[in-house]
Amino acid sequence: MADAPKRQQRTERLGVIDTGLGRVYIERRNGAANLYARAHIQGGYKLHNTGKTTLRDARPEAGAWFMALYKESQTKHLHGHRFADVTTDFLTWLDSTKRGEISDGQIRNYRQKWSVLKPHFDGINIEDVDHEFLVRLRDARAKETTKDDTPITNATLRKDILFCAAVLRYAMQVPKILSNLPTLPSFRGTFTVAANPTPYLTLRQYNDLWMLAKTRMNEAGLNPRVARQREELLCYVMISVCAALRPGEAESIRWMDCEKVTLRSGGEKMDAIKFSVFGKHGKRKNVREPAYGLYHAVEAFDHLKKQRADAKPEDRLFTEKHHDGIRKLLDAANLRTVVINGRVETRDAKSFRHTGISLWMKLSANANIEDIAKWARTSPEMIRRWYDQNPHEEAVERIAAFRQRPKSKPSEADAMPTAADIDAMEAEMDAAAAEQ
């Protein structure tokens, strides 16, 4: 049996009202007794049943309806904009207008964040993303897990909400489709964002890692491309740790940004590499900052220079992207994950900067936090709060080692150590640190 034909819409236009702000058409639809008002506003048609049966009665009702509709349209979009469409426009806008003002890495992070959050916005209009919606989003995301099957951290949940806030702010300031921003969810109580720095490597772990990287580089039977990648990865690790480089800083170095210099330490000369890096702080001023690579960094630089004698000054020091290589190397060394305060944390390229700073704080004969902060292109406060991950017990042990417990009740002269005693204790501590 053939399908019944679809009902045909029959519309009879009876009159037009020109309000000065738009036209309102009064129509009879499908022979119904009541007349309808129809108007085009904000890119679409709206329809209203006047409840009146004559043109004379329908005209004032239609005019009042349109004026109320127009007033509402000044503060609220009547047809709605999909959050996904606005986000696509936002990401395109970042690419076209904000590069250089914000880093390429931040733009990449925004795109990655949207790929994770997109399923939560299926069919959602940006006008409907209010405080209650954002709270539901935060709570829903808190029940999900990462690709490593670990719980999502409060810091990640906060970044989710900040991404949504960035899209909403764009919608308000650029296309002007929102009149205000909703109140963002709070991150207190169980959602408190605690300081959670990237895990570092101890001196022994770092030595194990670079020895493994060296062994993997020298494996027999590697094709030339893989061999070059592993060779560069070893140098990347050594330079990143011994110059305390952020990943973006390491990737920014060109051969013209490198200079071998001689420093004086304790009256002795030592080689160092002065890098000019385009990093976190330099991008705000569009200038490069000095970063000094010591010890292993000098060795790695000399090796790369020997292998790339034909490199041009504008060529990058590191030609490869080592995200996957670092992950595989850390996995092979069983160092990629570590349990901290009952949570499984993951190491990555950021760990090398934390490692360099923490080791300098621990092993330097005269650990001056102001000097270390200047060397690492950060502040003493950030060193204390974020980068120095040395165990608290070691600080306690250093304090306890300053004053020895006497075997018998001491005299006032014996209570405080002499200068010679202090020198001997410092030498003993330096020797113990060197063994570690």
LOVEXRO-238135 format. One line per field, with one value per residue (C-alpha): residue number from 1; residue in three letters; x negated, y, z. Coordinates in pm, 1 decimal. Layout:
N
k NUM:...
r ALA:...
px X:...
py Y:...
pz Z:...
END
This chain:
436
k 1:2:3:4:5:6:7:8:9:10:11:12:13:14:15:16:17:18:19:20:21:22:23:24:25:26:27:28:29:30:31:32:33:34:35:36:37:38:39:40:41:42:43:44:45:46:47:48:49:50:51:52:53:54:55:56:57:58:59:60:61:62:63:64:65:66:67:68:69:70:71:72:73:74:75:76:77:78:79:80:81:82:83:84:85:86:87:88:89:90:91:92:93:94:95:96:97:98:99:100:101:102:103:104:105:106:107:108:109:110:111:112:113:114:115:116:117:118:119:120:121:122:123:124:125:126:127:128:129:130:131:132:133:134:135:136:137:138:139:140:141:142:143:144:145:146:147:148:149:150:151:152:153:154:155:156:157:158:159:160:161:162:163:164:165:166:167:168:169:170:171:172:173:174:175:176:177:178:179:180:181:182:183:184:185:186:187:188:189:190:191:192:193:194:195:196:197:198:199:200:201:202:203:204:205:206:207:208:209:210:211:212:213:214:215:216:217:218:219:220:221:222:223:224:225:226:227:228:229:230:231:232:233:234:235:236:237:238:239:240:241:242:243:244:245:246:247:248:249:250:251:252:253:254:255:256:257:258:259:260:261:262:263:264:265:266:267:268:269:270:271:272:273:274:275:276:277:278:279:280:281:282:283:284:285:286:287:288:289:290:291:292:293:294:295:296:297:298:299:300:301:302:303:304:305:306:307:308:309:310:311:312:313:314:315:316:317:318:319:320:321:322:323:324:325:326:327:328:329:330:331:332:333:334:335:336:337:338:339:340:341:342:343:344:345:346:347:348:349:350:351:352:353:354:355:356:357:358:359:360:361:362:363:364:365:366:367:368:369:370:371:372:373:374:375:376:377:378:379:380:381:382:383:384:385:386:387:388:389:390:391:392:393:394:395:396:397:398:399:400:401:402:403:404:405:406:407:408:409:410:411:412:413:414:415:416:417:418:419:420:421:422:423:424:425:426:427:428:429:430:431:432:433:434:435:436
r MET:ALA:ASP:ALA:PRO:LYS:ARG:GLN:GLN:ARG:THR:GLU:ARG:LEU:GLY:VAL:ILE:ASP:THR:GLY:LEU:GLY:ARG:VAL:TYR:ILE:GLU:ARG:ARG:ASN:GLY:ALA:ALA:ASN:LEU:TYR:ALA:ARG:ALA:HIS:ILE:GLN:GLY:GLY:TYR:LYS:LEU:HIS:ASN:THR:GLY:LYS:THR:THR:LEU:ARG:ASP:ALA:ARG:PRO:GLU:ALA:GLY:ALA:TRP:PHE:MET:ALA:LEU:TYR:LYS:GLU:SER:GLN:THR:LYS:HIS:LEU:HIS:GLY:HIS:ARG:PHE:ALA:ASP:VAL:THR:THR:ASP:PHE:LEU:THR:TRP:LEU:ASP:SER:THR:LYS:ARG:GLY:GLU:ILE:SER:ASP:GLY:GLN:ILE:ARG:ASN:TYR:ARG:GLN:LYS:TRP:SER:VAL:LEU:LYS:PRO:HIS:PHE:ASP:GLY:ILE:ASN:ILE:GLU:ASP:VAL:ASP:HIS:GLU:PHE:LEU:VAL:ARG:LEU:ARG:ASP:ALA:ARG:ALA:LYS:GLU:THR:THR:LYS:ASP:ASP:THR:PRO:ILE:THR:ASN:ALA:THR:LEU:ARG:LYS:ASP:ILE:LEU:PHE:CYS:ALA:ALA:VAL:LEU:ARG:TYR:ALA:MET:GLN:VAL:PRO:LYS:ILE:LEU:SER:ASN:LEU:PRO:THR:LEU:PRO:SER:PHE:ARG:GLY:THR:PHE:THR:VAL:ALA:ALA:ASN:PRO:THR:PRO:TYR:LEU:THR:LEU:ARG:GLN:TYR:ASN:ASP:LEU:TRP:MET:LEU:ALA:LYS:THR:ARG:MET:ASN:GLU:ALA:GLY:LEU:ASN:PRO:ARG:VAL:ALA:ARG:GLN:ARG:GLU:GLU:LEU:LEU:CYS:TYR:VAL:MET:ILE:SER:VAL:CYS:ALA:ALA:LEU:ARG:PRO:GLY:GLU:ALA:GLU:SER:ILE:ARG:TRP:MET:ASP:CYS:GLU:LYS:VAL:THR:LEU:ARG:SER:GLY:GLY:GLU:LYS:MET:ASP:ALA:ILE:LYS:PHE:SER:VAL:PHE:GLY:LYS:HIS:GLY:LYS:ARG:LYS:ASN:VAL:ARG:GLU:PRO:ALA:TYR:GLY:LEU:TYR:HIS:ALA:VAL:GLU:ALA:PHE:ASP:HIS:LEU:LYS:LYS:GLN:ARG:ALA:ASP:ALA:LYS:PRO:GLU:ASP:ARG:LEU:PHE:THR:GLU:LYS:HIS:HIS:ASP:GLY:ILE:ARG:LYS:LEU:LEU:ASP:ALA:ALA:ASN:LEU:ARG:THR:VAL:VAL:ILE:ASN:GLY:ARG:VAL:GLU:THR:ARG:ASP:ALA:LYS:SER:PHE:ARG:HIS:THR:GLY:ILE:SER:LEU:TRP:MET:LYS:LEU:SER:ALA:ASN:ALA:ASN:ILE:GLU:ASP:ILE:ALA:LYS:TRP:ALA:ARG:THR:SER:PRO:GLU:MET:ILE:ARG:ARG:TRP:TYR:ASP:GLN:ASN:PRO:HIS:GLU:GLU:ALA:VAL:GLU:ARG:ILE:ALA:ALA:PHE:ARG:GLN:ARG:PRO:LYS:SER:LYS:PRO:SER:GLU:ALA:ASP:ALA:MET:PRO:THR:ALA:ALA:ASP:ILE:ASP:ALA:MET:GLU:ALA:GLU:MET:ASP:ALA:ALA:ALA:ALA:GLU:GLN
px 0.0:-143.8:-218.6:49.0:-46.6:-183.6:49.0:-9.8:-48.4:199.4:125.9:337.1:181.6:443.3:236.3:-106.0:-215.6:-528.9:-652.7:-964.6:-1172.5:-1046.0:-740.6:-471.8:-253.1:97.1:199.9:468.8:307.5:485.7:825.2:803.8:1035.6:757.2:517.3:135.7:-138.0:-471.4:-790.7:-1155.6:-1400.8:-1765.0:-1799.5:-1484.2:-1102.4:-891.2:-519.4:-250.2:115.5:300.9:610.1:817.5:1047.1:1069.3:799.7:915.7:866.5:548.3:350.8:299.0:225.3:-32.4:-195.2:-226.0:-369.8:-635.6:-743.8:-781.7:-974.3:-1206.1:-1272.1:-1360.6:-1593.5:-1815.1:-1928.2:-1870.0:-1922.1:-1587.8:-1715.6:-2029.8:-2387.1:-2535.4:-2823.0:-3017.3:-2983.3:-3094.4:-3392.8:-3496.4:-3483.5:-3679.3:-3961.3:-3976.1:-3990.8:-4282.8:-4471.9:-4414.3:-4448.8:-4618.1:-4930.5:-5230.4:-5015.1:-4962.4:-5188.3:-5134.6:-5137.8:-4845.6:-4643.9:-4725.1:-4611.7:-4279.8:-4218.9:-4305.6:-4078.0:-3786.9:-3836.2:-3781.3:-3488.6:-3299.4:-3073.6:-2936.1:-2803.5:-2610.1:-2302.7:-2375.8:-2326.2:-2581.7:-2293.4:-2211.0:-2561.7:-2488.3:-2621.5:-2411.3:-2528.8:-2895.0:-2847.8:-2694.3:-2984.7:-3241.1:-3066.0:-3030.5:-3395.1:-3500.5:-3359.1:-3565.8:-3921.8:-4228.5:-4365.8:-4592.5:-4276.9:-4357.2:-4105.4:-4088.6:-4254.7:-4089.9:-4347.3:-4219.7:-3857.7:-3947.3:-4111.1:-3787.4:-3587.2:-3843.6:-3826.1:-3447.1:-3490.9:-3728.7:-3469.9:-3191.9:-3408.5:-3479.8:-3105.6:-3039.6:-3325.8:-3373.1:-3046.8:-2852.9:-2593.8:-2601.7:-2533.9:-2711.9:-2911.3:-2771.1:-2921.2:-3185.4:-3173.4:-3386.6:-3684.6:-3674.8:-3632.2:-3664.3:-3737.0:-4026.2:-4315.8:-4629.6:-4980.2:-5074.2:-5409.0:-5533.6:-5731.3:-6107.6:-6387.3:-6633.9:-7001.8:-7012.6:-6699.3:-6837.8:-7165.7:-6975.1:-6762.3:-7044.3:-7247.0:-6947.4:-6903.4:-7268.3:-7231.2:-6920.2:-7101.5:-7381.1:-7157.3:-7262.0:-7043.8:-6867.9:-6771.9:-6942.9:-6629.3:-6564.5:-6933.9:-6932.2:-6613.3:-6756.1:-7083.2:-6901.0:-6670.3:-6970.3:-7107.8:-6762.2:-6740.1:-7092.8:-7054.0:-6700.3:-6807.7:-7140.2:-6997.6:-6656.0:-6471.4:-6099.2:-5994.2:-5905.2:-6238.1:-6431.1:-6233.8:-6302.1:-6683.6:-6862.3:-7233.3:-7272.2:-7131.5:-7420.2:-7754.1:-8021.7:-8146.3:-8379.7:-8255.2:-8440.2:-8319.4:-8510.8:-8816.5:-8814.0:-8720.1:-8438.5:-8281.5:-7914.4:-7676.8:-7483.0:-7149.3:-6913.0:-6568.0:-6227.0:-6024.1:-5736.9:-5847.0:-6026.6:-5716.8:-5536.9:-5810.3:-5899.1:-6260.3:-6485.1:-6627.4:-6966.8:-6983.4:-7312.7:-7374.3:-7631.3:-7807.1:-7606.3:-7463.2:-7814.7:-7884.3:-7556.1:-7606.5:-7958.6:-7826.7:-7548.7:-7786.4:-8025.7:-7745.4:-7595.5:-7895.6:-7695.0:-7403.3:-7298.4:-7278.0:-6899.3:-6848.6:-6690.5:-6916.0:-6649.0:-6491.9:-6254.6:-5942.4:-6029.8:-5694.7:-5657.7:-6029.2:-6033.2:-5728.8:-5882.7:-6216.3:-6052.9:-5842.4:-6152.6:-6324.1:-6012.7:-6015.5:-5710.0:-5473.9:-5530.5:-5297.8:-5290.4:-5060.9:-4860.0:-4811.2:-4967.9:-5150.6:-5308.5:-5645.5:-5697.2:-5927.0:-5843.0:-6005.2:-6353.6:-6330.1:-6202.7:-6487.9:-6755.7:-6628.4:-6576.4:-6923.9:-7087.7:-6900.2:-7017.8:-7373.8:-7505.6:-7779.4:-7629.6:-7264.3:-7151.4:-6785.8:-6810.4:-7091.9:-6915.6:-6595.3:-6785.2:-6960.1:-6625.1:-6442.0:-6185.0:-6127.4:-6247.0:-5882.2:-5820.0:-6133.6:-6000.7:-5638.3:-5671.9:-6014.9:-6205.3:-6077.7:-6355.7:-6219.8:-6155.3:-6359.0:-6677.0:-6621.4:-6563.3:-6879.7:-7084.0:-6951.3:-7017.4:-7370.8:-7463.1:-7471.0:-7585.5:-7426.2:-7694.6:-7791.6:-7794.4:-7666.9:-7867.2:-8015.0:-7899.1:-8215.8:-8151.8:-7782.9:-7846.8:-8074.5:-8394.0:-8472.6:-8686.1:-8396.0:-8166.1:-8417.6:-8455.8:-8078.1:-8027.7:-8301.4:-8133.2:-7795.2:-7945.7:-8108.1:-7778.6:-7598.1:-7861.4:-7814.9:-7442.6
py 0.0:336.8:590.4:852.5:1191.7:1442.8:1719.5:2042.5:2365.3:2626.8:2984.4:3288.0:3627.9:3870.4:4174.5:4326.8:4547.6:4760.7:4832.6:5020.4:4745.4:4470.9:4346.2:4127.7:3917.0:3815.6:3483.8:3221.1:2875.5:2566.0:2736.5:2758.3:3000.3:3170.5:3397.9:3375.2:3638.2:3564.8:3774.4:3737.0:3819.5:3728.5:3515.7:3304.6:3310.8:3310.1:3219.0:3322.1:3220.3:3546.5:3369.8:3616.0:3532.8:3870.6:4087.8:4389.3:4205.2:4023.9:4335.8:4485.3:4138.5:4070.6:4412.8:4365.8:4015.9:4142.2:4431.3:4195.1:3955.3:4231.5:4352.6:3999.8:3960.8:4243.3:4033.4:3676.5:3500.7:3352.8:3074.8:2976.8:2902.9:2558.3:2559.1:2333.5:2583.9:2874.5:2670.3:2595.4:2969.3:3038.2:2799.0:2945.5:3294.9:3191.2:3059.2:3371.5:3650.3:3527.4:3342.5:3517.8:3666.9:3321.5:3024.6:2758.2:2505.0:2678.6:2679.3:2311.3:2247.7:2421.6:2193.2:1884.6:1997.0:2045.2:1694.8:1559.4:1783.3:1780.5:1479.7:1669.6:1949.8:1746.2:1953.1:2218.6:2587.8:2828.8:3030.7:2725.4:2691.3:2848.0:2789.1:2476.8:2325.6:2388.0:2227.8:1920.2:1911.6:1928.3:1649.3:1429.0:1470.3:1386.1:1034.9:973.8:838.5:921.6:706.2:551.1:452.7:690.6:935.0:1281.3:1535.1:1847.6:2050.1:1895.9:1962.9:2325.4:2349.2:2208.0:2491.1:2755.0:2635.7:2673.9:3020.1:3117.1:3013.5:3199.4:3511.8:3494.5:3463.9:3775.3:3993.4:3898.7:3784.1:3941.9:3665.3:3661.1:3952.4:3818.0:3526.6:3268.9:3220.7:2948.0:2644.5:2666.4:2442.1:2403.5:2108.8:1781.7:1981.4:2182.1:2205.8:2118.1:2190.0:1890.1:1945.8:1712.2:1429.0:1469.1:1211.2:1143.3:1150.0:771.2:759.8:1026.2:837.5:515.2:692.3:847.7:525.6:337.4:604.7:561.8:183.4:210.0:453.7:200.4:-100.7:-303.5:-320.3:16.2:188.3:527.8:731.0:555.1:575.2:953.6:993.2:804.5:992.4:1325.8:1205.1:1126.9:1477.6:1629.1:1464.4:1568.0:1930.3:1968.5:1847.4:2032.6:2361.1:2323.8:2378.0:2379.0:2163.8:2473.5:2633.4:2327.6:2317.1:2688.2:2662.1:2722.0:2676.6:3054.6:3063.8:2856.0:2980.6:2789.3:2994.8:2955.8:3012.5:3028.5:2815.8:2803.9:2950.5:2685.1:2724.1:2516.6:2495.2:2583.0:2637.9:2964.0:2908.1:3186.2:3034.9:3161.4:3046.9:3116.0:3461.8:3570.2:3529.1:3796.3:4044.4:3880.7:3836.6:3539.5:3464.3:3321.3:2960.8:2804.1:2433.3:2270.5:1931.2:1681.0:1966.9:2053.4:1691.2:1658.0:1986.0:1889.2:1555.5:1716.4:1975.5:1700.9:1501.6:1805.0:1994.5:2109.0:2253.6:2606.5:2877.9:2900.7:2521.9:2385.6:2217.7:1948.2:1850.6:1584.7:1591.4:1363.4:1322.9:956.2:884.6:1023.3:817.7:498.2:568.3:631.1:315.4:110.6:242.2:176.8:545.2:680.3:645.0:701.2:689.4:1019.7:1061.8:760.3:885.3:754.4:1042.7:1040.3:1176.5:1345.7:1601.0:1856.3:1626.6:1709.8:2075.0:1971.4:1721.0:1977.4:2230.2:1972.9:1823.7:2168.2:2243.3:1914.5:1877.9:2231.5:2301.4:2646.7:2620.1:2980.7:2980.9:3328.5:3215.2:2889.8:3079.5:3318.7:3026.5:2849.2:3165.5:3158.9:3305.8:3186.0:3146.1:2909.2:2713.9:2667.2:2599.8:2406.3:2287.2:2177.2:1823.2:1697.1:1497.4:1692.3:1439.2:1555.7:1913.0:1786.6:1578.2:1879.2:2080.7:1796.9:1751.9:2110.6:2043.7:1710.7:1567.1:1574.9:1258.9:1449.9:1783.2:2037.8:2360.5:2683.1:2687.7:2334.0:2390.6:2566.5:2411.2:2587.0:2705.8:2395.8:2176.6:2342.3:2297.2:1929.3:1875.0:2051.6:1837.8:1526.6:1635.2:1715.8:1373.9:1203.8:1405.2:1312.5:942.7:975.5
pz 0.0:-96.0:179.4:232.5:87.1:335.8:445.0:250.8:445.6:323.8:428.4:347.0:417.1:548.1:646.9:725.0:1015.3:964.0:1317.3:1208.4:1366.4:1140.2:957.6:1113.1:883.3:989.0:834.6:836.5:832.1:699.5:729.7:1111.4:1290.8:1486.4:1301.9:1335.8:1348.7:1181.6:1197.5:1094.1:1373.3:1442.5:1132.7:1170.6:1167.0:1482.4:1481.2:1729.6:1766.1:1832.2:1961.6:1756.4:1467.3:1291.0:1135.4:1337.0:1669.5:1560.4:1461.3:1812.8:1955.2:1680.3:1730.5:2107.8:2059.0:1818.4:2042.8:2339.4:2115.7:1994.5:2350.8:2457.2:2157.8:2286.0:2582.8:2465.5:2134.7:2029.7:1806.6:1999.0:1897.8:1937.5:2186.9:1948.7:1661.3:1880.6:2004.6:1644.7:1571.0:1892.0:1796.2:1444.6:1594.4:1817.9:1513.8:1307.9:1565.1:1883.3:1767.0:1914.9:2189.9:2337.8:2273.8:2009.3:2291.7:2463.5:2140.8:2097.4:2456.1:2384.0:2085.4:2287.5:2570.1:2328.6:2182.9:2535.9:2632.1:2302.5:2384.4:2685.7:2460.5:2205.0:2111.2:2378.0:2298.9:2440.4:2590.6:2806.6:2952.6:3290.8:3642.3:3694.0:3364.7:3451.9:3794.8:3628.8:3382.1:3663.5:3855.7:3546.2:3449.8:3807.7:3754.9:3441.1:3420.9:3214.0:2931.4:3196.4:3389.8:3676.6:3829.9:3676.6:3905.7:4040.4:3847.6:3522.4:3622.0:3685.8:3341.5:3191.6:3344.7:3249.7:2887.9:2892.2:3044.8:2762.3:2500.9:2684.6:2713.7:2340.1:2269.6:2476.6:2349.4:1982.2:1812.3:2103.6:2128.8:2510.5:2742.7:3053.4:3191.1:3433.8:3778.1:3759.3:3991.5:4303.0:4365.2:4740.2:4971.7:4780.7:4464.0:4611.2:4366.0:4559.8:4433.8:4222.6:4049.2:3779.6:3947.2:3931.3:3912.5:4191.2:4103.6:4082.7:3865.2:3634.2:3597.3:3526.8:3266.8:3067.2:3083.2:2941.7:2672.6:2579.3:2563.5:2345.0:2115.7:2062.1:1996.7:1694.9:1385.6:1422.0:1100.6:1052.2:1132.3:1464.4:1555.6:1498.7:1700.1:1997.1:1977.8:1984.4:2263.0:2485.2:2426.7:2484.3:2827.0:2930.6:2818.5:2957.2:3303.1:3323.7:3192.9:3366.4:3037.3:2987.5:2686.1:2483.8:2564.8:2449.3:2124.1:2060.2:2054.7:1724.8:1665.0:1650.7:2006.3:2149.1:2278.9:2466.4:2760.7:3056.9:3411.4:3740.8:4031.2:4357.9:4190.8:3917.8:3552.1:3404.4:3060.3:3011.3:2721.5:2710.5:2534.7:2429.8:2480.5:2377.6:2674.2:2905.5:3020.8:2705.1:2489.3:2688.2:2589.6:2257.3:2371.5:2440.4:2783.9:2880.0:3003.0:3111.2:3057.3:3285.0:3309.5:3099.8:2891.1:2770.9:2683.1:2491.8:2305.2:2197.3:2070.8:1866.7:1722.6:1611.6:1448.8:1271.9:1147.2:842.9:1044.6:951.6:1220.7:1188.5:1216.9:1533.7:1787.1:1829.4:1498.5:1634.5:1849.9:2140.2:2318.5:2224.6:2263.0:2617.9:2711.6:2573.1:2742.3:3080.3:3038.7:2953.1:3268.4:3482.2:3575.4:3397.9:3694.0:4063.5:4365.2:4555.8:4856.9:4747.2:4391.1:4072.2:3902.3:3556.6:3448.5:3111.8:2945.5:3215.5:3472.6:3343.0:3449.6:3793.8:3815.1:3735.5:3989.1:4265.3:4214.6:4225.0:4547.5:4698.2:4573.5:4534.5:4789.2:4849.6:4754.0:4722.9:4625.3:4469.5:4237.4:4146.8:4067.1:3839.1:3666.6:3614.8:3495.0:3772.0:4118.7:4461.1:4560.9:4269.4:4364.2:4717.0:4622.5:4299.0:4189.2:4499.6:4551.8:4776.8:5073.5:5390.9:5590.0:5417.9:5535.3:5887.9:5871.1:5760.4:6052.4:6297.1:6164.0:6258.8:6629.4:6769.8:7082.6:7358.3:7542.2:7871.8:7991.4:7788.5:7904.6:7739.4:7530.5:7405.8:7323.3:6992.8:6727.4:6631.3:6278.9:6228.8:6344.7:6091.6:5809.9:5897.3:5906.3:5572.0:5414.4:5551.1:5414.3:5072.9:5060.4:5146.3:4878.0:4620.3:4694.1:4630.4
END
